[in-house]
Amino acid sequence: MPVRASIRASAANGPNCACVREAMADLPLTLLAATITTYWFIVGAMVVRIRRRTRRLVGVVPEEGSERMMWLVWVPLVLAWMTLPWIARTRLGPPLGLPEFALASPVYPTLRWVAAAMALVCLAVTIKAWRRMGSSWRMDVSLEKPAEIITDGLFARIRHPIYAFSILLMLCSVVILPTLPMSLVAIVHVVLMNLKARNEERHLLRTGGETYARYLARTGRFLPRLGSPGA
């Protein structure tokens, strides 16, 4: 039975139970939900580690004014990003469930599988970047001491690989769950990532001086700079 006819039949034979079964069988959506949850679970573990090491919330809750404003938007944004895929597993159709076109199209289901695989790659690469940063990782800019400027590995050509792959993970989220709420979350997320990256760059230029200026000149913010000289 074609997917479109299956959806209609499910609605006719018992909309609540049938829609739940249909949505919960969506493996790309399940992979996405698990990937995002794992991503933020790891971030939470790193936050706890900082809290235990410093006995304070320095490095977790921003001290700088503009970053505090972003924090007020960032926390509910992350909660929405985490919960929307799980909610969609128990819905079918707008506004929170998967739109019919995403299942009925002969091409779009394959695209969703590609996005699910890419989401897993984003998580794996981000974990690698977190491990490289080690104890230097924090969620804000440091007002107490100059931050370590990491220029090797994933950071050799891109200044913010963690933010870059976070944006890519968000784009994968929109492909897998093309709903209005997820699209709005994605727009706000991309804007915040750009604002935060620019804010960190201004801070590092003040504290890192010529060393960071040279690094800034040869790297891209989220994508490698074409024709840039080697590190």
C-alpha positions as CSV (number, residue, x, y, z in Angstrom):
1,M,0.0,0.0,0.0
2,P,1.4,3.4,-0.9
3,V,2.4,5.6,2.0
4,R,-0.2,8.3,1.3
5,A,-3.0,5.6,1.2
6,S,-1.6,4.0,4.3
7,I,-1.8,7.3,6.2
8,R,-5.4,7.8,5.1
9,A,-6.3,4.3,6.0
10,S,-4.7,4.7,9.4
11,A,-6.7,7.8,10.1
12,A,-9.9,6.1,9.1
13,N,-9.3,3.0,11.2
14,G,-8.2,4.7,14.4
15,P,-6.4,8.0,14.1
16,N,-4.7,8.1,17.5
17,C,-3.2,4.7,17.7
18,A,-2.4,4.4,14.0
19,C,-0.7,7.8,13.9
20,V,1.4,6.9,16.9
21,R,2.5,3.6,15.3
22,E,3.3,5.3,12.0
23,A,5.4,8.0,13.7
24,M,7.2,5.8,16.1
25,A,8.4,3.6,13.2
26,D,10.2,6.6,11.7
27,L,13.8,5.4,12.1
28,P,15.5,8.6,10.8
29,L,13.5,10.7,13.3
30,T,14.4,8.3,16.1
31,L,18.1,8.5,15.2
32,L,17.9,12.2,15.1
33,A,16.2,12.4,18.5
34,A,18.8,10.1,20.0
35,T,21.7,12.0,18.4
36,I,20.5,15.4,19.7
37,T,19.8,14.0,23.2
38,T,23.3,12.4,23.3
39,Y,24.9,15.7,22.1
40,W,23.3,17.7,25.0
41,F,23.8,14.9,27.5
42,I,27.6,15.2,26.8
43,V,27.4,19.0,27.1
44,G,25.6,18.6,30.4
45,A,28.3,16.2,31.7
46,M,31.0,18.7,30.7
47,V,29.1,21.4,32.6
48,V,29.0,19.3,35.7
49,R,32.8,18.7,35.3
50,I,33.4,22.4,35.2
51,R,31.2,23.0,38.2
52,R,33.0,20.4,40.2
53,R,36.5,21.7,39.2
54,T,35.8,25.4,39.9
55,R,33.0,25.1,42.5
56,R,31.5,28.0,40.7
57,L,29.4,28.6,37.6
58,V,32.2,30.4,35.8
59,G,32.6,28.9,32.4
60,V,28.9,27.8,32.4
61,V,26.8,30.8,33.0
62,P,28.1,33.8,30.9
63,E,29.5,36.7,32.8
64,E,29.6,39.1,29.9
65,G,26.4,41.1,29.3
66,S,25.6,40.3,25.7
67,E,26.2,36.6,26.3
68,R,23.9,36.6,29.3
69,M,21.1,37.9,26.9
70,M,21.9,35.1,24.5
71,W,21.8,32.6,27.3
72,L,18.2,33.6,28.1
73,V,17.3,32.6,24.5
74,W,19.7,29.7,24.3
75,V,18.3,27.6,27.1
76,P,14.7,27.3,25.9
77,L,16.0,26.9,22.3
78,V,18.1,23.8,23.3
79,L,15.1,22.4,25.2
80,A,12.9,22.8,22.1
81,W,15.6,21.3,19.8
82,M,15.8,18.2,22.1
83,T,12.1,17.7,22.6
84,L,10.6,18.4,19.2
85,P,11.9,15.2,17.6
86,W,10.7,13.0,20.5
87,I,7.2,14.7,20.3
88,A,7.1,14.2,16.6
89,R,7.5,10.4,17.1
90,T,4.0,10.4,18.7
91,R,2.4,12.7,16.1
92,L,1.6,12.5,12.4
93,G,1.0,15.7,10.5
94,P,1.4,19.4,11.3
95,P,2.2,21.3,13.4
96,L,4.4,19.0,15.4
97,G,4.3,15.8,13.5
98,L,6.0,14.9,10.2
99,P,4.2,16.5,7.2
100,E,2.7,14.1,4.7
101,F,5.0,15.2,1.8
102,A,8.0,14.0,3.8
103,L,6.6,10.4,3.7
104,A,4.7,10.5,0.4
105,S,7.6,11.8,-1.8
106,P,9.6,9.1,-3.5
107,V,12.9,11.0,-3.0
108,Y,12.5,12.8,0.4
109,P,12.7,9.6,2.6
110,T,16.2,8.9,1.2
111,L,17.2,12.5,1.9
112,R,16.1,12.0,5.5
113,W,18.2,8.9,5.8
114,V,21.2,10.9,4.4
115,A,20.5,13.7,7.0
116,A,20.3,11.1,9.8
117,A,23.7,9.7,8.8
118,M,25.2,13.2,8.6
119,A,23.8,14.0,12.1
120,L,25.8,11.1,13.5
121,V,28.9,12.3,11.7
122,C,28.3,15.8,13.3
123,L,28.1,14.2,16.7
124,A,31.3,12.2,16.2
125,V,33.3,15.1,14.8
126,T,32.1,17.4,17.6
127,I,33.1,14.9,20.3
128,K,36.6,14.9,18.7
129,A,36.7,18.7,18.9
130,W,35.5,18.7,22.5
131,R,38.3,16.2,23.4
132,R,40.9,18.4,21.7
133,M,39.8,21.4,23.8
134,G,39.9,19.4,27.0
135,S,39.8,21.6,30.1
136,S,39.8,24.7,27.9
137,W,36.2,24.0,26.9
138,R,33.7,26.4,28.4
139,M,30.3,27.9,27.4
140,D,31.2,31.5,27.7
141,V,34.1,33.8,27.1
142,S,36.6,34.1,30.0
143,L,36.9,37.5,31.7
144,E,39.4,36.2,34.2
145,K,42.2,34.9,32.0
146,P,43.1,34.7,28.3
147,A,41.7,31.7,26.6
148,E,43.9,29.1,25.0
149,I,44.0,29.5,21.2
150,I,43.8,26.1,19.6
151,T,45.1,26.1,16.0
152,D,45.6,22.5,15.1
153,G,43.4,19.6,14.1
154,L,39.8,20.6,13.3
155,F,40.8,24.2,14.3
156,A,43.5,24.5,11.7
157,R,41.2,25.9,9.0
158,I,38.0,26.7,10.9
159,R,37.8,28.9,13.9
160,H,34.6,27.4,15.3
161,P,34.3,23.8,14.2
162,I,32.0,23.0,17.1
163,Y,29.6,25.8,16.1
164,A,29.9,24.8,12.4
165,F,28.9,21.2,13.1
166,S,26.2,22.4,15.5
167,I,24.7,24.4,12.6
168,L,25.0,21.4,10.3
169,L,23.3,19.2,12.9
170,M,20.5,21.7,13.1
171,L,20.1,21.7,9.3
172,C,19.9,17.9,9.4
173,S,17.2,18.3,12.0
174,V,15.1,20.5,9.7
175,V,15.6,18.0,6.8
176,I,14.4,15.1,8.9
177,L,11.7,17.0,10.7
178,P,10.5,19.8,8.3
179,T,8.0,21.4,10.5
180,L,7.4,25.1,11.3
181,P,8.5,24.8,14.9
182,M,11.8,23.1,14.0
183,S,12.4,25.6,11.2
184,L,11.9,28.5,13.6
185,V,14.3,26.9,16.1
186,A,16.8,26.5,13.3
187,I,16.7,30.1,12.3
188,V,17.2,31.3,15.9
189,H,20.0,28.8,16.4
190,V,21.9,29.9,13.3
191,V,21.6,33.6,14.3
192,L,22.8,32.8,17.8
193,M,25.8,30.8,16.6
194,N,26.9,33.7,14.4
195,L,26.4,36.2,17.2
196,K,28.3,34.0,19.7
197,A,31.2,33.3,17.3
198,R,31.6,37.0,16.5
199,N,31.5,37.9,20.2
200,E,34.2,35.3,21.0
201,E,36.4,36.6,18.1
202,R,36.2,40.2,19.5
203,H,37.1,38.9,22.9
204,L,40.0,36.8,21.6
205,L,41.3,39.7,19.5
206,R,41.5,41.8,22.7
207,T,43.3,39.0,24.7
208,G,45.2,37.1,22.1
209,G,46.6,40.1,20.2
210,E,48.7,39.5,17.1
211,T,48.7,35.8,17.5
212,Y,44.9,35.5,17.2
213,A,44.9,38.2,14.5
214,R,47.1,36.0,12.3
215,Y,45.0,33.0,13.1
216,L,41.9,35.0,12.2
217,A,43.4,36.1,8.9
218,R,44.1,32.5,7.7
219,T,40.9,30.7,8.8
220,G,37.2,30.8,8.1
221,R,34.5,31.2,10.8
222,F,32.5,28.1,9.9
223,L,34.0,27.0,6.6
224,P,37.7,26.8,5.5
225,R,38.9,30.0,3.8
226,L,39.7,29.4,0.2
227,G,43.3,30.1,-0.8
228,S,44.3,30.7,2.9
229,P,47.9,29.9,3.7
230,G,48.7,26.8,5.7
231,A,48.8,26.9,9.5
